Amino acid sequence: MTSSRTRYRDEPPGPTRPPATLRKSLGVVDGFAIAASSTAATTSIGIGLGVTAGAVGLHLPAIMLLAFLPILGIASAYSRLNRVEPNMGSGYVWVGRSLNPWLGFLVGWIGIVSTVVFLAYTTTVTGSALLQLAHEGGLHRLAGIGLDPDSTAQSTALGIVVLVAVTFTAITGLRSAATFQKYLLVFEYLVLLGFCGYGLFAGPHPFSLDWINPFTIPSGQQLAQGLLLSVFCFWGFESTFSVTEEIRDPQDASKAGFLTLFTMLGLFLLGSFAFQRVLSLDELTGHGAQGLTYFGDRLADQPLAALPLIALTFSAVASLQSGVIPTVRGMFAMSRDRTLGPLWTKVSPRYATPAAGTVVIGCVAAAIAVLSLVIPKVGDLILASVNAIGVVVALYYALTALAAAARFRGALREGWAQALRAVVIPVASAAVLLGLGGYLCWTFYTSADHFEISPDNGWFMLFCPAVMLLTGVVAAAWAKWVRRSPYFVTGRSVAPDALADPAPGPA
């Protein structure tokens, strides 16, 4: 009796690993459910709008529209690259092949660490939302302890319980996860459409053309920060490309990505106008993680006023689950290339999912959530996390767009229309995001003369994304010179359909 083993391309014969296969079971709607849950419109509206308003004031509709333009260019780049090379590694694979393996690894690493940070703070947000629900239900103390939704300690402890539960559902398979996400999304969107639609007409503050005029934003720093925060709100649409090997048709991943983006734009614009109609600037910026709760209380009496908060809770839970899924799939692709360890390609024989990696990611996110207790207020934790993630996400989006431009540069000889879509738009989108990120980092550096752990301290705000990038450089060096990954020699990732090279082995 013989068994099949995996031989990786560009690797000399020797000890090999068994092939890992994932089940193709998803369609467009499933991909949309995962990407939409990753983008977490309800969480972005309920929490992100207040944070963004702190930077740009009452210009939320304008900043959302401006941020959408480069993101649309990035989505086009993702779609083109996925069409010719569908791979769950997405940016890690494409940038490594078209630009440089070191940059490709950095893109993959940024995707991992930024999502883990996102999971950590979303764990706290989920706990905070549940504590707010307890308050709405009249429960203010438990076992002699006052329940405080703005306490990171209480919120994190409760959120970790939820994280454990959603990690388990992510293990059982994408089909069950996507089904779970669909039910949550339907409820969230019905609540958002109902309350925000009502707020457009019932709000006491009149419409103003200034809301859609970005030129009246007070400073370039505020504009740059507002744009990066808005880019963060759209972040997650690419999750559908991270499960492309589990989608029946790779083109369905592109359709799901674009459908997610335009849906998010509509919801963000609706939420922006509604919030500014109902809430003053001080109310928008002053309620932090409890912004959606306050919005609901202004529009309805209990128990209807609790519906937006329930939707926020569902959104946070869904985004926890959908954050785990694409991260582990990206690490699966990196492990196939030996840029990460073999743990990440271990597939559960029962569920056909990378179960071991899913458990580890959940544990790491929980550990970082505990470490974040050094920031005592949930609102401050959100601001620090969102700014850090916004900077690094802008970088990996930009590198992926540049990879697309390099990959399809032959379109420059095929006429202006092809050149515009394949090269000019991705390069312009990348330039905008790189410029925004660089300018914002410079303003962080020049805004402080000492370091302290606070979202008001520029050096701390610069320290967080710098650590994400520097750890990526160290991890890349380890993969190249210790693991001796062939990825750094060829710049190419192991193709999903070329994983296994059947070879005889011992019984």
C-alpha positions as a printed Julia matrix, in Angstrom:
507×3 Matrix{Float64}:
   0.0    0.0     0.0
   1.28   3.48   -0.81
   0.27   6.97    0.24
   0.36  10.25   -1.65
   2.6   12.97   -0.37
   3.08  16.6    -1.35
   6.16  17.81   -3.16
   6.42  21.61   -3.32
   7.66  23.2    -6.47
  11.29  24.35   -6.51
  11.97  22.06   -3.56
  14.47  19.19   -3.74
  13.19  15.69   -3.09
  13.0   14.8     0.57
  10.51  14.72    3.44
   7.22  16.16    2.28
   3.84  17.07    3.71
   0.44  15.65    2.79
  -1.7   17.73    0.46
  -4.32  19.92    2.09
  -7.62  20.39    0.32
 -10.6   22.57    1.14
 -14.18  21.94    0.09
 -15.62  24.08   -2.73
 -19.12  24.84   -1.55
 -19.72  28.62   -1.7
 -21.48  30.87   -4.19
 -21.87  34.62   -4.69
 -24.31  35.07   -1.82
 -22.06  33.14    0.56
 -19.04  35.24   -0.47
 -21.08  38.4    -0.02
 -22.19  37.29    3.44
 -18.58  36.72    4.55
 -17.26  39.95    2.99
 -20.18  42.07    4.23
 -19.78  40.67    7.74
 -16.04  41.41    7.61
 -16.77  44.98    6.57
 -19.33  45.16    9.41
 -21.47  48.06    8.24
 -23.45  48.27   11.47
 -20.3   48.41   13.6
 -18.69  50.94   11.24
 -21.79  53.14   11.35
 -22.42  52.73   15.06
 -18.82  53.3    16.14
 -16.75  54.39   13.13
 -18.87  57.41   12.21
 -18.31  58.99   15.61
 -14.56  58.37   15.41
 -14.42  59.79   11.87
 -16.52  62.81   12.83
 -13.9   63.56   15.47
 -11.46  64.12   12.59
 -13.59  65.77    9.88
 -16.6   67.17   11.74
 -19.93  67.21    9.9
 -18.44  66.08    6.58
 -19.1   62.35    6.88
 -20.93  61.93    3.54
 -18.16  63.77    1.68
 -15.34  61.78    3.25
 -17.09  58.45    2.63
 -17.53  59.3    -1.06
 -13.91  60.42   -1.41
 -12.57  57.28    0.29
 -14.72  55.06   -1.94
 -12.95  56.2    -5.12
  -9.48  54.73   -4.43
 -11.08  51.67   -2.81
 -13.03  51.06   -6.03
  -9.72  51.14   -7.92
  -8.28  48.64   -5.43
 -11.3   46.36   -5.88
 -10.78  46.44   -9.65
  -7.16  45.36   -9.13
  -8.23  42.49   -6.86
 -10.8   41.35   -9.41
  -8.35  41.32  -12.32
  -5.69  39.48  -10.35
  -8.17  36.93   -9.03
  -9.34  36.29  -12.58
  -5.9   35.13  -13.72
  -4.63  33.62  -10.46
  -7.31  32.67   -7.94
  -5.53  31.92   -4.67
  -6.62  32.36   -1.06
  -3.28  34.1    -0.43
  -4.56  36.98   -2.63
  -2.27  40.02   -2.1
   0.53  37.91   -0.61
   0.59  35.76   -3.75
   0.11  38.53   -6.31
   2.55  41.06   -4.85
   5.21  38.41   -4.34
   4.99  37.36   -7.98
   4.63  40.77   -9.63
   6.73  43.04   -7.39
   8.97  41.34   -4.83
   8.71  38.34   -2.45
   9.65  40.49    0.55
   6.85  42.91   -0.24
   4.51  40.01   -0.9
   5.27  38.47    2.48
   4.78  41.88    4.1
   1.33  42.15    2.5
   0.4   38.75    3.88
   1.8   39.61    7.29
  -0.03  42.94    7.45
  -3.27  41.15    6.62
  -2.67  38.77    9.51
  -1.63  41.22   12.22
  -4.16  43.9    11.3
  -6.99  41.37   11.43
  -5.76  39.98   14.74
  -5.72  43.52   16.16
  -9.18  44.03   14.71
 -10.37  40.82   16.34
  -8.89  41.92   19.66
 -10.64  45.28   19.76
 -13.86  43.86   18.26
 -13.86  41.35   21.11
 -13.97  44.31   23.48
 -16.6   46.1    21.37
 -18.78  42.97   21.43
 -18.55  42.79   25.21
 -19.35  46.5    25.47
 -22.43  46.05   23.27
 -23.65  43.18   25.45
 -23.17  45.29   28.58
 -25.15  48.09   26.94
 -27.91  45.57   26.24
 -27.84  44.59   29.91
 -28.3   48.26   30.86
 -31.2   48.59   28.45
 -32.77  45.54   30.12
 -32.41  47.12   33.56
 -29.42  45.06   34.72
 -26.81  47.48   36.11
 -25.07  45.29   38.7
 -24.1   41.62   38.78
 -22.62  39.82   41.8
 -22.07  43.19   43.46
 -20.11  44.59   40.48
 -21.38  47.64   38.61
 -21.63  46.88   34.88
 -19.81  49.53   32.84
 -19.96  49.33   29.0
 -16.95  51.68   28.74
 -14.74  49.46   30.91
 -12.24  47.55   28.77
 -11.78  44.94   31.53
 -15.47  44.01   31.76
 -16.06  44.32   28.02
 -13.01  42.2    27.15
 -13.9   39.43   29.6
 -17.41  39.11   28.16
 -16.2   39.49   24.57
 -13.7   36.63   24.92
 -16.57  34.28   25.75
 -18.22  35.28   22.45
 -14.9   34.94   20.58
 -14.59  31.33   21.77
 -18.08  30.58   20.49
 -17.6   32.12   17.03
 -14.19  30.46   16.65
 -15.94  27.12   17.08
 -18.52  27.98   14.4
 -15.68  29.01   12.04
 -14.13  25.57   12.54
 -17.27  23.73   11.53
 -17.05  25.06    7.99
 -17.7   28.04    5.75
 -21.13  26.82    4.72
 -22.43  26.89    8.3
 -20.55  30.14    8.96
 -21.98  31.82    5.85
 -25.5   30.66    6.73
 -25.12  32.1    10.21
 -23.83  35.39    8.72
 -26.8   35.67    6.34
 -29.36  35.64    9.14
 -27.41  38.21   11.11
 -26.99  40.46    8.06
 -30.69  40.42    7.21
 -31.61  41.58   10.7
 -28.83  44.21   10.81
 -29.72  45.73    7.46
 -33.44  45.85    8.21
 -32.74  47.72   11.44
 -30.22  50.06    9.77
 -32.54  50.86    6.88
 -35.48  51.41    9.2
 -33.8   53.65   11.77
 -31.5   55.56    9.41
 -34.33  56.03    6.9
 -36.57  57.37    9.65
 -33.73  59.57   10.94
 -33.37  61.23    7.52
 -36.87  62.68    7.9
 -37.28  62.97   11.67
 -33.91  64.48   12.58
 -33.99  68.04   13.99
 -30.85  69.26   12.21
 -31.4   70.63    8.67
 -29.55  69.31    5.63
 -26.5   71.33    4.64
 -24.57  71.37    1.38
 -21.47  71.76    3.52
 -21.84  68.09    4.51
 -20.76  67.04    1.0
 -18.06  69.71    0.6
 -14.63  68.31    1.58
 -12.93  71.65    0.9
 -14.27  73.08    4.16
 -12.53  70.46    6.28
 -10.24  72.59    8.47
  -6.82  71.04    7.73
  -4.96  68.58    5.54
  -4.19  66.41    8.56
  -7.88  66.11    9.4
  -8.68  65.27    5.77
  -5.96  62.6     5.64
  -7.01  61.05    8.94
 -10.68  61.13    7.92
  -9.91  59.4     4.62
  -7.87  56.66    6.28
 -10.59  56.1     8.87
 -13.1   55.84    6.03
 -10.84  53.4     4.18
 -10.9   51.35    7.36
 -14.7   51.35    7.22
 -14.57  49.77    3.74
 -11.83  47.34    4.8
 -12.97  43.73    4.6
 -14.52  43.6     1.12
 -11.48  41.57    0.0
 -12.35  38.76    2.45
 -14.25  37.1    -0.37
 -10.95  36.7    -2.27
  -9.43  34.95    0.77
 -11.98  32.14    0.41
 -11.79  32.01   -3.38
 -10.57  28.38   -3.3
 -13.76  27.43   -1.48
 -16.01  29.28   -3.96
 -17.29  27.18   -6.84
 -16.4   29.78   -9.5
 -13.55  32.31   -8.96
 -15.61  34.94  -10.79
 -18.17  34.69   -8.0
 -15.54  36.07   -5.61
 -15.21  39.22   -7.73
 -18.97  39.64   -7.97
 -19.31  39.25   -4.21
 -16.52  41.79   -3.6
 -18.07  44.49   -5.78
 -21.56  43.78   -4.45
 -20.2   44.23   -0.93
 -18.47  47.5    -1.77
 -21.48  49.19   -3.35
 -23.77  47.92   -0.58
 -21.41  49.37    2.02
 -21.25  52.71    0.21
 -25.04  52.98    0.21
 -25.28  52.07    3.89
 -22.45  54.41    4.92
 -23.97  57.35    3.05
 -27.39  56.62    4.52
 -25.89  56.35    8.0
 -23.81  59.51    7.57
 -26.75  61.67    6.54
 -29.05  60.14    9.16
 -26.59  60.57   12.02
 -25.92  64.19   11.09
 -29.64  64.86   10.83
 -30.29  63.4    14.29
 -27.12  64.17   16.28
 -25.04  67.29   16.78
 -21.27  67.17   16.33
 -20.72  66.97   20.1
 -23.21  64.11   20.33
 -21.55  62.32   17.42
 -18.06  62.49   18.87
 -18.92  62.22   22.55
 -20.57  58.82   22.77
 -17.84  56.61   21.29
 -18.76  52.92   21.41
 -22.27  53.83   22.56
 -23.08  56.06   19.56
 -25.63  53.75   17.96
 -27.37  53.24   21.29
 -27.74  56.99   21.71
 -28.95  57.32   18.11
 -31.67  54.73   18.73
 -32.74  56.42   21.98
 -33.16  59.73   20.16
 -35.51  58.2    17.59
 -37.66  55.74   19.54
 -38.78  54.62   22.96
 -38.03  51.25   24.47
 -38.2   48.46   23.46
 -37.83  49.66   19.84
 -34.85  51.86   20.79
 -32.89  48.73   21.68
 -33.05  47.36   18.12
 -30.0   49.32   16.81
 -28.0   48.1    19.79
 -29.04  44.5    19.11
 -28.02  45.0    15.46
 -24.64  46.36   16.62
 -24.17  43.3    18.82
 -25.0   40.98   15.92
 -22.61  42.9    13.66
 -19.77  42.66   16.16
 -20.35  38.93   16.61
 -20.48  38.38   12.84
 -17.33  40.42   12.24
 -15.49  38.37   14.87
 -16.34  35.19   13.01
 -15.68  36.61    9.55
 -12.37  38.06   10.76
 -11.12  34.66   11.84
 -12.04  32.97    8.55
 -10.01  34.96    5.93
  -7.02  35.35    8.25
  -6.6   31.61    8.68
  -7.07  31.07    4.92
  -4.32  33.6     4.18
  -2.01  31.82    6.62
  -2.97  28.51    4.98
  -1.64  29.86    1.66
   1.56  31.14    3.3
   2.12  27.82    5.03
   1.87  26.01    1.69
   4.93  28.01    0.66
   6.74  27.31    3.96
   6.84  31.02    4.76
   4.86  30.01    7.87
   4.96  26.75    9.81
   3.08  23.55    8.89
   0.43  24.1    11.59
  -1.57  26.37    9.28
  -2.08  23.72    6.57
  -3.52  21.14    8.94
  -7.04  20.47    7.67
  -9.7   18.88    9.85
 -10.69  15.53    8.3
 -14.23  16.04    9.64
 -14.93  19.63    8.58
 -12.36  20.11    5.76
 -11.3   23.45    7.32
  -7.96  24.62    8.78
  -9.24  23.97   12.3
  -5.93  24.06   14.19
  -5.01  27.46   12.75
  -8.49  28.79   13.51
  -8.1   27.86   17.18
  -4.65  29.47   17.39
  -5.84  32.73   15.8
  -8.72  32.89   18.26
  -6.32  32.38   21.17
  -3.87  35.04   19.9
  -6.69  37.55   19.42
  -7.92  36.86   22.97
  -4.38  37.35   24.33
  -3.98  40.69   22.53
  -7.42  41.77   23.79
  -6.16  41.12   27.33
  -2.94  43.07   26.67
  -5.0   46.02   25.42
  -6.33  46.5    28.94
  -3.51  49.04   29.36
  -5.97  51.4    27.61
  -8.78  51.71   30.18
 -11.57  53.19   28.03
 -13.23  51.37   25.14
 -13.49  54.57   23.09
  -9.73  55.24   23.37
  -8.95  51.63   22.45
 -11.12  51.91   19.33
  -9.41  55.13   18.22
  -5.89  53.72   18.68
  -6.72  50.45   16.91
  -8.56  52.01   13.98
  -5.78  54.53   13.26
  -3.09  51.85   13.35
  -5.05  49.47   11.14
  -5.95  52.27    8.72
  -2.28  53.06    8.06
  -1.18  49.47    7.37
  -4.31  48.6     5.39
  -3.62  51.56    3.11
  -0.13  50.13    2.53
  -1.21  46.61    1.64
  -4.05  47.83   -0.57
  -1.59  50.08   -2.39
   0.97  47.3    -2.91
  -1.72  44.98   -4.3
  -2.88  47.67   -6.73
   0.72  48.23   -7.87
   1.09  44.48   -8.37
  -1.95  44.56  -10.66
  -0.5   47.45  -12.65
   2.8   45.59  -13.06
   1.07  42.31  -13.96
  -1.12  43.91  -16.64
   1.28  46.59  -17.92
   0.93  45.08  -21.39
  -2.46  46.82  -21.53
  -0.56  50.07  -22.17
  -0.16  48.87  -25.77
  -3.85  47.95  -26.16
  -5.43  51.39  -26.23
  -6.28  54.07  -23.7
  -9.4   52.36  -22.35
  -7.56  49.14  -21.45
  -4.58  51.1   -20.11
  -6.86  53.22  -17.93
  -8.6   50.25  -16.33
  -5.61  47.93  -15.98
  -2.78  50.32  -15.11
  -3.68  53.99  -14.58
  -6.54  53.54  -12.08
  -4.67  51.03   -9.87
  -1.54  53.22   -9.84
  -3.57  56.35   -9.03
  -5.43  54.52   -6.24
  -2.15  53.24   -4.79
  -0.58  56.7    -4.95
  -3.52  58.23   -3.08
  -3.39  55.63   -0.29
   0.41  55.76    0.04
   0.3   59.55    0.15
  -2.4   59.57    2.81
  -0.63  57.0     4.97
   2.74  58.72    4.66
   1.34  62.16    5.43
  -0.57  60.91    8.44
   2.53  59.14    9.82
   4.48  62.37    9.43
   1.85  64.34   11.33
   1.92  61.71   14.09
   5.7   62.06   14.32
   5.69  65.85   14.48
   2.72  66.2    16.83
   4.44  64.95   20.01
   7.78  65.23   21.81
   7.42  62.25   24.16
   5.87  58.78   24.21
   2.86  57.68   26.24
   0.2   55.02   25.75
  -2.67  57.22   24.65
  -4.6   57.75   21.39
  -3.83  61.45   21.8
  -0.07  60.8    21.6
   1.33  60.94   18.08
   4.37  58.79   18.84
   2.16  56.04   20.23
  -0.08  56.26   17.16
   3.01  55.89   14.97
   4.47  53.13   17.17
   1.52  50.75   16.61
   1.71  50.46   12.78
   5.53  50.55   12.95
   5.52  47.45   15.17
   3.18  45.69   12.73
   5.58  46.37    9.85
   8.84  45.64   11.69
   7.6   42.28   12.98
   6.76  41.47    9.37
  10.34  42.16    8.27
  11.66  39.89   11.04
   9.18  37.13   10.14
  10.15  37.41    6.46
  13.86  37.08    7.31
  13.08  33.98    9.37
  11.07  32.48    6.49
  13.84  33.15    3.98
  16.95  32.13    5.88
  15.69  29.69    8.53
  12.7   28.01    6.87
  14.4   28.4     3.46
  11.06  28.93    1.78
  11.19  28.56   -2.03
   8.79  31.54   -2.19
  11.76  33.89   -1.66
  13.68  32.22   -4.48
  11.02  32.11   -7.17
   8.62  34.82   -6.0
   5.81  32.39   -6.79
   3.31  30.76   -4.49
   2.25  27.13   -4.61
  -0.75  26.99   -6.91
  -3.85  25.35   -5.36
  -4.2   22.94   -8.27
  -0.51  22.05   -8.2
  -0.22  21.23   -4.53
   0.18  17.53   -4.81
   2.69  15.7    -6.88
   1.77  12.06   -6.2
   4.82  10.11   -5.26
   5.17   6.68   -3.79
   5.91   6.5    -0.11
   6.1    3.97    2.63
   2.93   2.23    3.78
